[in-house]
């Protein structure tokens, strides 16, 4: 099933993923990390201009985003898409990708993480 590439669609996808066993979440995270562009296209409904934009992203942006998605998924943290409704004329711009992750070590030296990964798109 493909989800709409909207804030609500990303949240619906995330709810579905986090309802799965840890092994399935790890598989999803690895797919997103290793094959980011394919992962986006297979998980979300994109129009032709969104696919073209995805294909034009530079390597560093793709790696940064893939890493944020991977980390958030493996630690069951929120992934947030901040994106207004698409206007009819203007082109999209990836405004920011924000990794808001924080580590907390317990006395047993087991790290736990809080935070979220935010992708902000403007038109």
ChimeraX attribute file (.defattr): number of C-alpha atoms within 10 A of each C-alpha:
attribute: neighborCount
match mode: 1-to-1
recipient: residues
	/A:1	8
	/A:2	13
	/A:3	16
	/A:4	16
	/A:5	20
	/A:6	19
	/A:7	16
	/A:8	14
	/A:9	17
	/A:10	20
	/A:11	18
	/A:12	13
	/A:13	18
	/A:14	17
	/A:15	12
	/A:16	10
	/A:17	17
	/A:18	16
	/A:19	10
	/A:20	11
	/A:21	9
	/A:22	15
	/A:23	10
	/A:24	13
	/A:25	19
	/A:26	16
	/A:27	14
	/A:28	17
	/A:29	24
	/A:30	20
	/A:31	17
	/A:32	22
	/A:33	21
	/A:34	14
	/A:35	13
	/A:36	21
	/A:37	17
	/A:38	12
	/A:39	17
	/A:40	18
	/A:41	16
	/A:42	13
	/A:43	17
	/A:44	17
	/A:45	17
	/A:46	18
	/A:47	10
	/A:48	9
	/A:49	11
	/A:50	15
	/A:51	14
	/A:52	11
	/A:53	13
	/A:54	17
	/A:55	11
	/A:56	10
	/A:57	12
	/A:58	9
	/A:59	9
	/A:60	9
	/A:61	12
	/A:62	18
	/A:63	15
	/A:64	15
	/A:65	21
	/A:66	23
	/A:67	20
	/A:68	24
	/A:69	25
	/A:70	24
	/A:71	21
	/A:72	22
	/A:73	25
	/A:74	17
	/A:75	17
	/A:76	18
	/A:77	18
	/A:78	20
	/A:79	22
	/A:80	19
	/A:81	19
	/A:82	18
	/A:83	17
	/A:84	12
	/A:85	10
	/A:86	13
	/A:87	9
	/A:88	7
	/A:89	7
	/A:90	9
	/A:91	12
	/A:92	15
	/A:93	11
	/A:94	14
	/A:95	13
	/A:96	12
	/A:97	18
	/A:98	15
	/A:99	19
	/A:100	13
	/A:101	14
	/A:102	11
	/A:103	11
	/A:104	11
	/A:105	10
	/A:106	9
	/A:107	7
	/A:108	6
	/A:109	8
	/A:110	9
	/A:111	11
	/A:112	11
	/A:113	15
	/A:114	14
	/A:115	16
	/A:116	21
	/A:117	23
	/A:118	19
	/A:119	19
	/A:120	16
	/A:121	16
	/A:122	15
	/A:123	15
